[in-house]
């Protein structure tokens, strides 16, 4: 796999950092999730392919253990607020001095500098400060955050993973590591570069929810079918729009011009009535194989049985039968090989990992006895 041989220490966190770690693990990195001791059940649902080591970082001995691990690791991924790692004596300046090849990835909401650097927040806050949230939502309604996908995962975890891979690539030339300051505000804004850079061409001249790509256009929207399901329509180009009208059995001549935004409410009314006249399966039979850009809105229960997704094996199952997306993109020579094993319990691999990093058995047993580290054994499913 592409990242085979790369050692990653991921300090346990929520959402974006675990996603970043899972990406690295899916593509071959050895990712060790560093959990807190006495933490109870893990909240990480993106632990695929990771191992768990539980360390008490509130103790000097625990800090010393992590320092030793960093000496032999390629990447440290930390999701804490600004200043937390420095208070522990684990700041990047200190660790990079001891291991100049270390890539120290700091994934936070607001970044390491600026007025909000130490402030708490969540995806919706980062999205708001990025400017993107102001553009998201239906006409006449308040701004709407699309789950927590844009800032947490696209602008956070995915962008941070890209930064780590870039730093690994650069290290092959310089031999040196570096610090990655991954801000979810800036990552979200960067993901939205198209919106920023297309303002001058008239794509966003109208208010929120009244433009072509933000649910304003009737030919770029979703419609309910007679069985309570939905179809997605993205027929922007004239040739695709014409095929949409053919499928809907509509004559273009009596209809308003496609790009007449003042007539969009009337077009939407007509499209709404047409889509409500047939079931989702009926519309699929009509539009499949055409370039009308009309597709079913699939639920999580439907995606793996969709013929296209089946043919590409786009979704995988773990050992418990739980389904999730296959890692993307697909590499021709070194594709991802995601683990199908159960996610690790906290401390499941503590002894194994410490042994791999050169700790002796007597030393490990002493640390276990004094609570510096913690080991758990997975219970068998009977």
C-alpha positions, 0 to 999 in steps of 0.5 A: 500500500502507498503508506506502508511503513509509515508510523503514525501516533494519533492522539484520541479525539473526535470526528476530524482527527480520527477520520484523518487517522483512518485515511492514513490507516486505509492506505497502509500506515501503521496508526496507533491511537493513543487513548486516555487511561480510565476512558471507558468506551471509545467514541471513535467510530473511525478506528478502522485499521488502528491499534489502541495504546492507553497512556496516562498523559497526566503523569510525567511517566506517561509523557516520557512514554509518548516522547519515546514513541515519537522518537521512532514515529513518522507522524504525530496527529494531535487534535487538542486546543492550542497550548495543551501539548505545550503544557504537557511538555509535548510541544512541536519544538521539543519533539522536533528537536529530539526527532527532526524527521517527525511530522507534527500535525495539529488539527484544530478548529481555528488554527494555532494563531489568531483571536479564536485560537483557544476558543471552543467550537464545532463544525457549524462555528468553523463553517460560519467563520469560513464564510461558506455557511452564509451561502448554504440554505433555501431561499427565505430560510436561515443558513443551513449546515449540511451535517458536519461534513464540510468543516470537520471532515472535508476541511479538517480530516481530509485536508490534514491527511493531505498535509501529512502526505505532502510533508512525507513527500517533502521529507524524502527530499529534505530529510526533515519533518515539519509542523502542520497547522490544519485549521478547519475554518481555513480548510472549509474555506479552501474547499469552497474556493470554487464559490469564492473564485466564481463570484465574478462570473455571475454564478452567485448574484442572487440571494442564498438559495436563489442561484443555480447550484444552491437549490434556486434552479429547478433543474438542479434540485431534488423532487419527491416521487409518488412513493415518497422517495426522491430523485436528484436532478442536475441537468444544467447544460442545454443538451442534458436539460433537453433530455430531462424534458424528454423523460418528463414528457414535456414540450420545451416550446410552451415552457419558459426559457431554462435560464430565466430565473424569474420563471424558475418558480413556475418551472419548479411547480411543473417539475414537482407535479411530474415527478410526483406522478411516478415512483422512484423505480419508474423514473429510474427506468426512464432516466437510466442510460440517458444523459438527463443527469437524473438519479435516485436519492439512495438511502444508506440501506440502498447504496450497496445494492445499486448496480453501479456501486455493486460493480465497483465494490464501492461499499465494504462490510467489516467482520460484524457486517457493518457497512461503510464506504470503500477508501477513495481514490482507487490507486492502480498499483497500491490501492487501499486495503481497509481492515475488516477487523473490529475496531480496537477497544481502549488499550487493546494493543498497549503491551504489543505496541510498547514491545515493538517500540523497545520497552522491556517486559519488566518495564511494561509490567511496572507501568501497568501496575502503577497506572502509567499505561493501561491494557484491555483484553477484547471480550469474545462475542459468544 
